[in-house]
Amino acid sequence: WKASPEAAALDREIERIHTEGRSHPVVATQQHSEFATSWITQLTALIRRGFTSYWRNPTYIKSKLALNLGGGLVIGFIFFNTDDTIQGTQNKLFSIFMGTMMCTGLVQQLQSICIAMRDVYEVRERPSRMYSWTAFLVSQLIVEVPWNIICTSLYFFCFYWTVGLETSRAGITYLIFGVIFPIYYTTVGQAFAAMSPTPIIAALLFSTLFVFTIIFNGVLQPYAQLGWWKWMYWTSPLTYLIEALMGQVIGGTQINCSSTEIVVIEPPSGMTCTAYMSTYINEVGGYLTNPTSTSSCGYCPYRTADQFLFTNFNIQYSLNTPNLPPSMPITEFASLEFQVPHSLSDPGIFELFQRLSAWQAECSGFPLLFFTNPEVPSEIHLITGWDSVEAHEAWIAGERNQELLRVFAPFINILGMVHLDIDFDRIPKDALLAVCLEFKEKEKGQVEGEVNHCRGNQCWVEVGQNMLQGHHREVYVLTNEDSCVGNDGKDVQPDIRRRLHRVQNL
């Protein structure tokens, strides 16, 4: 080869290239980065590679889906269809708490994958300067989070309605549990994986520190019993997650004690249950099941879920919605019955109702509308507004209302009272006729669809559901048109129809 003409021609060509190159001026060079491509290009390629890798690893994906599906069904049916008793409220709390424990297995799964990818980076791709460490970390997070959101969403749909939680509160609850929570445990899990040499060490580190967040979040060990360790309660991330979830799911709802949770108390002779227990209830809360009775007073220690959660677990629903504008006023619909032989025509009783109207309107800021039922002359019905259920409950426990209850006790029986999600400002205050329709097992949207055609032409119609948890399928229609709903047999048929006439001068 060295003696061949081809070798001589190649030497001449090389020399020519050298000569031509030396004739050019010197070019200043600068290395702009240790990597051949930009950070965005690296990230894009890594994300594409990450999703492809996950798609080619069906065992990992199926294990995540199976864990969430199985966990959601098991926890959901353990606490199946909880009610609004004290025990039911506590069951809801523990069902959500157990749901947050699911992240332990999911984190240990993702740590194994993350560390395997990191080992490849450290052995092959970092020495060759293929891409940066930050691009690798961000791509791992972007690839992992969507899968965890999908799997946690599967858990949420298996668990939420099985436990019997309210559909009207599902949106924000899903945002917290199904979106924000997966982002939290994914980032924390990958952070432990990034600093650990092996998946076993990563799992041990995460599990050890996660135990502290479980112990000190106020559920297993209530805040009041933590003693010196209360400072750990405020450092646990799960403290704020549990508070946000519980406040959203059951905050602002009522508790209705079961028969086994009612405490029976005997009042002194001649005293009603309200007169005997009102001071205590004003101090510590709760409610009476038979306020006008003079014996065997049934006392429930909690009236609202807020009281139960704050007393036992230091969870405050008011912290969930700070600085939000006030919501629309709600509507109270109460039914009373005169004891024989009393009636509204008695001068003394009429004056009592005038006092009730003045005192309650002063407290609530809304007028009271009284109606009688010609078909049942002994009944009198009250429609009024409140800023919130809590505002009405504060009035019920207040001194003035307790005084009125004591005075009314010999003349009036309370048949029932409901809070409706109707804006009271929309009800005409000069209405002389009010038709009240009650549906026991209907959806609010279904009833609204049937009555929309009645609106207009001097006809007002308002539809609301019972705001008491567990009773949302009780729907009420208030209107001034007797033939608007159900008379022709084609519309939805109410379970109870009342045609009420306004009481003047009240």
Solvent accessible surface area in square Angstrom, and as a share of the most:
residue,aa,sasa,rsa
1,W,185,0.65
2,K,192,0.81
3,A,106,0.82
4,S,30,0.19
5,P,103,0.65
6,E,107,0.48
7,A,7,0.06
8,A,43,0.33
9,A,46,0.35
10,L,89,0.44
11,D,92,0.48
12,R,156,0.57
13,E,73,0.33
14,I,75,0.38
15,E,96,0.43
16,R,126,0.46
17,I,93,0.47
18,H,88,0.39
19,T,77,0.45
20,E,88,0.39
21,G,43,0.41
22,R,168,0.61
23,S,85,0.55
24,H,114,0.51
25,P,112,0.71
26,V,151,0.87
27,V,118,0.68
28,A,103,0.80
29,T,126,0.73
30,Q,140,0.62
31,Q,149,0.66
32,H,162,0.72
33,S,60,0.39
34,E,94,0.42
35,F,38,0.16
36,A,107,0.83
37,T,67,0.39
38,S,67,0.43
39,W,96,0.34
40,I,113,0.57
41,T,69,0.40
42,Q,10,0.04
43,L,23,0.11
44,T,66,0.38
45,A,49,0.38
46,L,10,0.05
47,I,37,0.19
48,R,150,0.55
49,R,77,0.28
50,G,3,0.03
51,F,78,0.32
52,T,51,0.30
53,S,42,0.27
54,Y,8,0.03
55,W,192,0.67
56,R,189,0.69
57,N,49,0.25
58,P,71,0.45
59,T,104,0.61
60,Y,15,0.06
61,I,17,0.09
62,K,135,0.57
63,S,42,0.27
64,K,0,0.00
65,L,60,0.30
66,A,64,0.50
67,L,61,0.30
68,N,2,0.01
69,L,77,0.38
70,G,33,0.32
71,G,13,0.13
72,G,0,0.00
73,L,74,0.37
74,V,90,0.52
75,I,11,0.05
76,G,0,0.00
77,F,124,0.51
78,I,101,0.51
79,F,27,0.11
80,F,122,0.51
81,N,102,0.52
82,T,19,0.11
83,D,78,0.40
84,D,20,0.10
85,T,16,0.09
86,I,30,0.15
87,Q,97,0.43
88,G,3,0.03
89,T,5,0.03
90,Q,63,0.28
91,N,39,0.20
92,K,4,0.02
93,L,0,0.00
94,F,55,0.23
95,S,0,0.00
96,I,6,0.03
97,F,11,0.04
98,M,67,0.30
99,G,1,0.01
100,T,0,0.00
101,M,44,0.20
102,M,30,0.14
103,C,1,0.01
104,T,36,0.21
105,G,28,0.27
106,L,3,0.02
107,V,0,0.00
108,Q,69,0.31
109,Q,43,0.19
110,L,1,0.01
111,Q,1,0.01
112,S,50,0.32
113,I,36,0.18
114,C,6,0.03
115,I,4,0.02
116,A,56,0.43
117,M,32,0.14
118,R,17,0.06
119,D,60,0.31
120,V,63,0.36
121,Y,6,0.02
122,E,65,0.29
123,V,122,0.70
124,R,143,0.52
125,E,1,0.01
126,R,118,0.43
127,P,85,0.53
128,S,65,0.42
129,R,114,0.42
130,M,106,0.47
131,Y,12,0.05
132,S,16,0.10
133,W,87,0.31
134,T,73,0.43
135,A,0,0.00
136,F,1,0.00
137,L,58,0.29
138,V,53,0.30
139,S,4,0.03
140,Q,7,0.03
141,L,55,0.27
142,I,67,0.34
143,V,2,0.01
144,E,1,0.00
145,V,21,0.12
146,P,51,0.32
147,W,41,0.14
148,N,0,0.00
149,I,39,0.20
150,I,95,0.48
151,C,0,0.00
152,T,5,0.03
153,S,13,0.08
154,L,59,0.29
155,Y,2,0.01
156,F,3,0.01
157,F,118,0.49
158,C,19,0.11
159,F,8,0.03
160,Y,0,0.00
161,W,105,0.37
162,T,23,0.13
163,V,0,0.00
164,G,26,0.25
165,L,7,0.03
166,E,22,0.10
167,T,91,0.53
168,S,86,0.55
169,R,49,0.18
170,A,11,0.08
171,G,54,0.52
172,I,95,0.48
173,T,5,0.03
174,Y,62,0.24
175,L,84,0.42
176,I,24,0.12
177,F,8,0.03
178,G,0,0.00
179,V,40,0.23
180,I,90,0.46
181,F,5,0.02
182,P,0,0.00
183,I,76,0.39
184,Y,61,0.23
185,Y,2,0.01
186,T,0,0.00
187,T,51,0.30
188,V,40,0.23
189,G,0,0.00
190,Q,16,0.07
191,A,50,0.39
192,F,27,0.11
193,A,0,0.00
194,A,33,0.25
195,M,129,0.58
196,S,2,0.02
197,P,92,0.58
198,T,59,0.34
199,P,54,0.34
200,I,126,0.64
201,I,69,0.35
202,A,0,0.00
203,A,23,0.18
204,L,107,0.53
205,L,69,0.34
206,F,8,0.03
207,S,33,0.21
208,T,74,0.43
209,L,94,0.47
210,F,11,0.05
211,V,72,0.41
212,F,87,0.36
213,T,20,0.12
214,I,28,0.14
215,I,72,0.37
216,F,19,0.08
217,N,5,0.03
218,G,1,0.01
219,V,4,0.03
220,L,95,0.47
221,Q,70,0.31
222,P,29,0.18
223,Y,47,0.18
224,A,78,0.60
225,Q,120,0.54
226,L,12,0.06
227,G,46,0.44
228,W,184,0.65
229,W,112,0.39
230,K,69,0.29
231,W,124,0.44
232,M,28,0.13
233,Y,4,0.01
234,W,127,0.45
235,T,83,0.48
236,S,4,0.02
237,P,58,0.36
238,L,1,0.00
239,T,4,0.02
240,Y,110,0.42
241,L,23,0.11
242,I,1,0.01
243,E,22,0.10
244,A,28,0.22
245,L,1,0.01
246,M,0,0.00
247,G,0,0.00
248,Q,29,0.13
249,V,0,0.00
250,I,2,0.01
251,G,0,0.00
252,G,20,0.19
253,T,10,0.06
254,Q,25,0.11
255,I,1,0.00
256,N,42,0.22
257,C,18,0.11
258,S,38,0.25
259,S,101,0.65
260,T,127,0.74
261,E,37,0.17
262,I,37,0.19
263,V,74,0.42
264,V,97,0.56
265,I,46,0.23
266,E,109,0.49
267,P,15,0.09
268,P,62,0.39
269,S,117,0.75
270,G,74,0.71
271,M,69,0.31
272,T,26,0.15
273,C,0,0.00
274,T,6,0.03
275,A,29,0.22
276,Y,89,0.34
277,M,11,0.05
278,S,11,0.07
279,T,98,0.57
280,Y,111,0.42
281,I,21,0.11
282,N,75,0.38
283,E,139,0.62
284,V,75,0.43
285,G,20,0.19
286,G,8,0.08
287,Y,34,0.13
288,L,23,0.12
289,T,74,0.43
290,N,45,0.23
291,P,38,0.24
292,T,55,0.32
293,S,32,0.21
294,T,78,0.46
295,S,58,0.38
296,S,54,0.35
297,C,0,0.00
298,G,5,0.05
299,Y,14,0.06
300,C,0,0.00
301,P,41,0.26
302,Y,34,0.13
303,R,53,0.19
304,T,17,0.10
305,A,1,0.01
306,D,34,0.17
307,Q,40,0.18
308,F,6,0.03
309,L,1,0.00
310,F,106,0.44
311,T,82,0.48
312,N,46,0.24
313,F,12,0.05
314,N,25,0.13
315,I,6,0.03
316,Q,65,0.29
317,Y,66,0.25
318,S,81,0.52
319,L,101,0.50
320,N,43,0.22
321,T,65,0.38
322,P,83,0.52
323,N,155,0.80
324,L,113,0.56
325,P,109,0.69
326,P,132,0.83
327,S,92,0.59
328,M,88,0.39
329,P,18,0.11
330,I,10,0.05
331,T,0,0.00
332,E,8,0.03
333,F,6,0.03
334,A,6,0.05
335,S,9,0.06
336,L,22,0.11
337,E,54,0.24
338,F,10,0.04
339,Q,55,0.24
340,V,143,0.82
341,P,115,0.72
342,H,58,0.26
343,S,43,0.28
344,L,26,0.13
345,S,96,0.62
346,D,44,0.23
347,P,105,0.66
348,G,43,0.42
349,I,5,0.02
350,F,51,0.21
351,E,111,0.50
352,L,16,0.08
353,F,0,0.00
354,Q,77,0.34
355,R,90,0.33
356,L,18,0.09
357,S,17,0.11
358,A,61,0.48
359,W,50,0.18
360,Q,5,0.02
361,A,30,0.23
362,E,124,0.56
363,C,74,0.44
364,S,13,0.08
365,G,64,0.61
366,F,26,0.11
367,P,60,0.38
368,L,5,0.03
369,L,3,0.01
370,F,1,0.00
371,F,2,0.01
372,T,39,0.22
373,N,7,0.04
374,P,75,0.47
375,E,138,0.62
376,V,60,0.35
377,P,109,0.68
378,S,41,0.27
379,E,25,0.11
380,I,1,0.00
381,H,1,0.00
382,L,8,0.04
383,I,2,0.01
384,T,0,0.00
385,G,0,0.00
386,W,2,0.01
387,D,89,0.46
388,S,37,0.24
389,V,16,0.09
390,E,76,0.34
391,A,35,0.27
392,H,7,0.03
393,E,24,0.11
394,A,68,0.53
395,W,16,0.06
396,I,60,0.31
397,A,30,0.23
398,G,24,0.23
399,E,139,0.62
400,R,98,0.36
401,N,15,0.08
402,Q,16,0.07
403,E,62,0.28
404,L,3,0.02
405,L,36,0.18
406,R,98,0.36
407,V,51,0.29
408,F,19,0.08
409,A,18,0.14
410,P,76,0.48
411,F,52,0.21
412,I,8,0.04
413,N,60,0.31
414,I,88,0.45
415,L,88,0.44
416,G,32,0.31
417,M,70,0.31
418,V,24,0.14
419,H,10,0.05
420,L,0,0.00
421,D,32,0.16
422,I,4,0.02
423,D,29,0.15
424,F,0,0.00
425,D,89,0.46
426,R,143,0.52
427,I,5,0.02
428,P,42,0.26
429,K,71,0.30
430,D,115,0.60
431,A,11,0.08
432,L,114,0.57
433,L,36,0.18
434,A,1,0.01
435,V,0,0.00
436,C,0,0.00
437,L,1,0.01
438,E,9,0.04
439,F,1,0.00
440,K,84,0.36
441,E,115,0.51
442,K,52,0.22
443,E,92,0.41
444,K,46,0.20
445,G,50,0.48
446,Q,88,0.39
447,V,0,0.00
448,E,57,0.26
449,G,52,0.50
450,E,55,0.25
451,V,0,0.00
452,N,83,0.43
453,H,125,0.56
454,C,16,0.10
455,R,89,0.33
456,G,40,0.39
457,N,150,0.77
458,Q,176,0.78
459,C,19,0.11
460,W,37,0.13
461,V,3,0.02
462,E,17,0.08
463,V,8,0.05
464,G,0,0.00
465,Q,34,0.15
466,N,9,0.04
467,M,66,0.29
468,L,33,0.16
469,Q,7,0.03
470,G,65,0.63
471,H,69,0.31
472,H,39,0.17
473,R,103,0.38
474,E,38,0.17
475,V,0,0.00
476,Y,13,0.05
477,V,0,0.00
478,L,1,0.00
479,T,0,0.00
480,N,42,0.22
481,E,70,0.31
482,D,40,0.21
483,S,70,0.45
484,C,6,0.04
485,V,2,0.01
486,G,7,0.07
487,N,90,0.46
488,D,91,0.47
489,G,57,0.55
490,K,177,0.75
491,D,27,0.14
492,V,15,0.09
493,Q,90,0.40
494,P,24,0.15
495,D,88,0.46
496,I,61,0.31
497,R,77,0.28
498,R,40,0.14
499,R,93,0.34
500,L,0,0.00
501,H,72,0.32
502,R,49,0.18
503,V,18,0.10
504,Q,103,0.46
505,N,128,0.66
506,L,31,0.15
